[in-house]
Amino acid sequence: MTRPRSEIVDRENGGIYHLGSRCVRRALLCGKDPHTRRDFSHRRAWIEDRLLELAELFTVHVCTYAVMSNHYHITANYTPQDRFELDDEEVARRWLRIYPPKRSDDLEPSVAKLLDDPDRLAVLRDRLGDLSWYMRCLNEPIARRANLEDDCTGRFWQGRFRSKGVPDDRSMWACMAYDDLNPIRAGMAEEVDDDEHTSLQRRLEEAEDEPERLDEPMAPLVLRDRKVASAPSPTLQLDMTLREYRAYVEWTAGILHDAPAPLPRERAPPAGLGDPKSWLDLVMSCRQRVPARTLPRWARAVA
């Protein structure tokens, strides 16, 4: 039975959540359609840009993401109490960035109108602190753009978005690694820095311009001036450097992608990883709605 969202998401205290949505149609609408031979790969950029733009407006901090052929994953820190730190004008301006007026010269009158309506502002403040509204504002515009491009109507996403609470820091890192490993698991990439719309690939691009980023604690991601950047957050400290995290992901990719029966002794896990089998167990547990019997035998041993 489907659980109410109120039983899954802590609307008062927030926390770390693993989120995702999947396309409903048979065709791979975010990739190359094998039936029509049309290429919809550009839609991945739609999703990537939108989820990061919204992270600047809602009380949601994006740790990792991966945009695949027919679905996407996000690991995010949800901090609903941050909405009370916003003043009224900030609430109004953030909302009007999400739903802008039709004419650009109507922006300031629209801000003034909202500031004169405290009841409406209270509603909008709550929405900016609502994880479901974040996902709604992410998915709805993508669905409309895709339907317009396809000249059709109807559902684009498969039911509700998926959400799963992450109980501790180690589980959070496992979810993050799972997201960044998706293109390798799907055979779309061979290396973690291949250009396949993952957060790790974008972080490593950032580090090419600023090498010091490799040895700084990782920070949530936002989209600024059409470029992905790390943005310090007072509510989330990712106490691992990008260099350390890359080592975790690459080691995990080497184990899971090569699919060995035992864990090879010559491939030593990175320092600080802890017990390798429990780590792989955490990574594999991020796989949603996949019964263990459908996994390969080597994966069932650690999942």
Residue, then its C-alpha position, 0 to 999 in steps of 0.5 A: m500500500t502506498r504510504p502518505r507523503s506525511e509519513i515519509v517526509d519530516r515536514e518540520n525537521g527535514g533531513i536527507y532524502h533520496l528522491g527521483s521520478r521516472c518517465v511513464r511512457r514506453a519510449l526513453l523520453c529523456g534519451k534516444d528513442p529506439h522506435t522513432r530514432r528521435d534523440f531527446s538527450h537535450r531534455r537531460a539538461w532541462i532537468e539538470d538546470r531546473l533542479l539546481e535553479l530551484a535549489e536556490l529558491f527552496t529550502v532544499h540543498v542538492c548533494t548529488y544528482a544523476v539524469m538518466s535516459n528515463h529517470y533521475h535521482i537526487t540526494a538532497n538535504y531538506t531544511p524546512q525551518d530555513r523558510f522562517e529565516l527569509d524576510d517577506e520580500e525575499v519570499a515574494r521575489r523567490w516565488l516570482r522567480i518560480y512563477p514570473p509575471k507574463r511581462s518583465d515590467d510587472l515584476e515590481p508591482s507583483v512584489a508590492k502586491l504580495l507584500d500587501d497580502p500577508d496571508r498569501l505570503a504565509v502560504l508561499r513561505d510554507r511552499l518554499g519550505d515544502l519538499s513536495w512543492y520543490m518536486r512539483c515545480l521541478n516536474e511540471p514544467i519538464a512535462r509541459r515542455a516535453n508534451l509540447e515538443d511531442d505535440c501530445t497531452g497526458r502524463f509524462w512522469q510515472g505517478r508521484f515522485r519517489s522519496k526515501g529518508v536517509p538515516d545517517d551520514r554513511s547512508m547519505w554518502a552511499c546514496m550520493a555514490y549510488d547516484d553518481l554511479n548510475p551511468i556506469r551501472a547502465g553502461m552509459a559511461e566507463e569513468v566517473d568523470d565522463d560527460e553523462h549529467t551527474s553531479l560528480q562529473r560537474r564537480l570535477e569540471e569545477a575542480e579543473d578550473e579551481p584545483e583547490r576544490l579537490d581538497e576542500p569539504m564538498a558543498p551543495l550544488v546550485l546553478r549560477d550564471r548557467k554554470v554549476a557551482s558548489a555553494p556553502s550551506p550553514t545547515l549542511q557540512l559535507d565532511m569529506t573532500l572531493r578527492e576522498y569522495r571520488a576515491y569512494v565512488e571509483w572504488t565502488a565502481g570498480i567492484l560493482h562494475d567488474a562484478p566479481a564473486p569475492l571482493p578482490r584483495e588487491r583492490a584495497p578500499p579507500a581509507g575511511l570507507g569502513d567495512p567494504k561489504s557493509w558499504l556495498d550493502l548500503v549502496m545497493s540498498c539505494r536501488q528502489r523497487v528491485p527485489a533481491r532475486t532480480l539482482p545478479r548472484w554476486a550483487r545479492a551477496v552484498a545487497 
